[in-house]
Amino acid sequence: MSDSIFAIARSGMDVEHQRMEVIAQNLANAGTTQTAAGTPYQPMRLVSGPRVVSNFPAHLQAGNDVSGMDVSPTEGLAGVQTYGVEPMETQPRLVYEPSHPHADGKGFVHYPGLDHAGEMALMVQTQRVYEANVIMFNAARSMYLRALDLGSKG
């Protein structure tokens, strides 16, 4: 059980670290008018969720009714995982810049349709979730060290 607490906290930190990298990539490419494919940069989103457990229906049942079940609601929890990175469904932001080398026939340049405020809010949320996982990791470590200390005095 002790290893699972650390594994859950670690998986949360790993996912939030990856999410922060995607946010940073989005913000770094906010002014990119053309990628190597010749299209505006498409903002991305990290898709994550619970790590798949071996007996998920039993876990659902155990969460609703633990009487007579051999599976506890927390048995086999494995934290979170990343499922991938997907492009966001946003329209490009059109800016009238007729002198820009990437301007279309009407003088508009296609920039990524990125919501800067939304990205910054997501960055703060990601940082807070990461910090919560660090606190959980450190609290578990302190409890186990204290238990070892108490066990050695007995």
N, C-alpha and C positions, 0 to 999 in steps of 0.2 A: 504494500500500500504506500509506503514512504516514497518509493521510486515513482509511483504514478503521480503524486502531488508535484514532484519536481518536473516530471515529463509534461504534465499539463501546463504548468507555468512556462516551461521552456518553449512548448509549441505555440503558446500565445505570444511570447516575445518574438519568435521567428516569424509568425504571420504578420504581426504589426511592423516588424522591421521591413519585410517585403512590401507591405502597403505603403510605408513611408518612401521607399525607393520609387514606387510607381507615381506617387504624388509629386516627388521631386522631378521625375522625368516629365510629367505633365507641365509643371511650372517652368522647367528649363526650356521646353519646346513651345511655350505660349506664343512666341513671335516667329515660329517657323512657318514660312509661307509654302515651302515645297520640301517634300521628303525625296529620297532617291527615286521613288516611283513617280514623282512629279505631282503629287497630291498634297494638300495641307496635312499637317500632323493631326492624327485622330487621337484625342485624349483617351486614356485607358483607365480601367478599374480592375482592382484585384478582387477575385471571387474566392471567398473562403467560407468555411463552415465546420461543423463538428466532424471529427475524424470518425470514419465508418467503424462501427463496432461489429463484432462477429454475430451477435444474436440480437439485432435491433428490435424485433417484435417483442422479445422477452423483456427487454429494457422498458419498452413502452408500457407493457402490461404491469411490470413491477412498479413503475412509477404511479400507477393508478390503484393497484391493489397488491400489497406485499404479503397478505395473508396466504399461506400455503404455497408461496413461490420459493424456488431455490435460488433465485437471482435477486440480488439487492439492486436498488435503483442506481447505485454508484459503481457496481461491479463492471470492470472492463472499460471504464471511461478512458479515453485516450487523448483528450484535448481537442485541438483544432488543426485544420490543415488548409493548404491553399489548393484550390481546384484549377486555377489558371488566371490569366489576364485577358480581359475582353475589351474591345473598343466600346466607348460610350456612343450612344445614338444622339449626337449633337450636330447641328448644322454649322457650317463654317461662318465665321464672322466676316462680313464684307466691309472693307474700308476703302474709301475713294482715295486712291493715290495713283493718278495717271502717270507719274514719272517713275514709278517703281518698276523694276525689270520684270516682275512677275504679274503685273497688272493684266487683266483680261481686256477684251476689245472695248469695253465700256469704261475702263480706267479703275476697276475695282480689284483689290488684292484680297485673296481668300486666306484668312487667318484661322487657326483652330478655334472652334466654338467652346472655349474653356471658361468656366465660371471661377474667376480668381478667388472671390470671397468664399465660395463653396469649397474650393480646394484648401484654402487656409483653415476653414472650420474643420474639415476632415483631418487636416494635419494635426490640429490641436487635439481632436478626439483620439486620433491614433496614438499620439504621445501619451495621453492620459491612460489609455488602455494598456500600453506598454508598461508605464509606471506601476499600474495596479498589479500586473503580472510580476514585476520585480519585487513589489512589496509582499505578494503572496509567497514567492520563492524564498525571500529573506525571513519571513515569519516562520515558514515551515522549517527552514534550516535552524533558526534559533530554538524552536521547540524540540527538534531532534537532538541538538547539542545539549540542551538542558536535560532532556530525558537520559542521555548518555551520562551526564554529570551526576544525576540522581542515582542512576544504576550503579555507578562505580563506587558510590559511598555506602551502598547497602550490603 
